[in-house]
Amino acid sequence: MFRRREPVPFAFLAEADRFRSNVAPPPSERSSAGQIAGRWLLGVTIVAALVGSLVIGMPALSLDHSVQSQQSQASQGR
């Protein structure tokens, strides 16, 4: 008599390799022009937001050399 090597809860994994379905999935629907335009607009908006935040944030990330030179002049006058 045939004896299974796997425990009973995982027996379906061995049978899954042999199973072939004759049911085809339904064809995917084509996107309408409005959906394509909406996705494109969403992508452009996200890219514009990232670029805008980078442009606005760059002055805060840069070093201000004028403040350092004023401090050094003040310390030299003492």
PEDA-V935258 format. One record per residue. N is the residue number from 1. RES is the residue in one small letter. PHI is phi in degrees with one decimal (NA if undefined). OMEGA is omega in whole degrees, -180 to 180 (NA if undefined). D_CENTER is the distance of its C-alpha to the mean C-alpha in whole Angstrom. Layout:
N|RES|PHI|OMEGA|D_CENTER / N|RES|PHI|OMEGA|D_CENTER
This chain:
1|m|NA|-178|53 / 2|f|-73.7|-180|49 / 3|r|-115.6|180|48 / 4|r|-77.9|178|44 / 5|r|-85.2|-177|42 / 6|e|-95.4|173|39 / 7|p|-64.2|-174|40 / 8|v|-62.1|-178|40 / 9|p|-60.8|-177|37 / 10|f|-105.2|-179|35 / 11|a|-66.2|-179|37 / 12|f|-66.1|179|35 / 13|l|-66.6|179|33 / 14|a|-69.8|180|36 / 15|e|-79.0|-177|37 / 16|a|-67.4|180|33 / 17|d|-68.0|-178|34 / 18|r|-87.0|-175|37 / 19|f|-78.6|175|36 / 20|r|-128.1|-179|35 / 21|s|-91.0|175|34 / 22|n|-100.9|180|36 / 23|v|-100.5|179|34 / 24|a|-87.6|177|31 / 25|p|-68.6|-179|28 / 26|p|-65.9|179|28 / 27|p|-65.5|-180|27 / 28|s|-73.6|-179|24 / 29|e|-77.8|177|25 / 30|r|-77.1|179|24 / 31|s|-73.3|177|22 / 32|s|-79.1|-180|24 / 33|a|-63.1|178|24 / 34|g|-65.9|178|23 / 35|q|-68.4|178|20 / 36|i|-64.2|179|19 / 37|a|-64.6|179|20 / 38|g|-65.2|177|18 / 39|r|-65.2|179|15 / 40|w|-63.6|-180|16 / 41|l|-65.9|177|17 / 42|l|-64.3|178|14 / 43|g|-63.4|179|12 / 44|v|-64.5|179|15 / 45|t|-65.3|180|15 / 46|i|-66.2|179|12 / 47|v|-64.3|179|12 / 48|a|-64.6|178|16 / 49|a|-67.0|179|15 / 50|l|-66.2|179|13 / 51|v|-65.5|179|16 / 52|g|-63.2|178|19 / 53|s|-66.7|177|18 / 54|l|-68.4|180|18 / 55|v|-65.2|-180|21 / 56|i|-71.4|-177|22 / 57|g|-82.6|-178|22 / 58|m|-61.2|178|23 / 59|p|-60.9|179|27 / 60|a|-72.5|-179|26 / 61|l|-86.8|-177|25 / 62|s|-81.8|178|28 / 63|l|-81.4|179|31 / 64|d|-95.6|-176|34 / 65|h|-74.2|-179|37 / 66|s|-68.5|179|39 / 67|v|-68.3|-180|39 / 68|q|-67.3|-179|40 / 69|s|-70.2|177|43 / 70|q|-67.1|179|44 / 71|q|-67.1|-179|44 / 72|s|-69.7|177|46 / 73|q|-67.1|179|49 / 74|a|-67.0|-180|49 / 75|s|-73.9|179|50 / 76|q|-75.1|-179|52 / 77|g|-75.1|-177|54 / 78|r|-77.1|NA|55
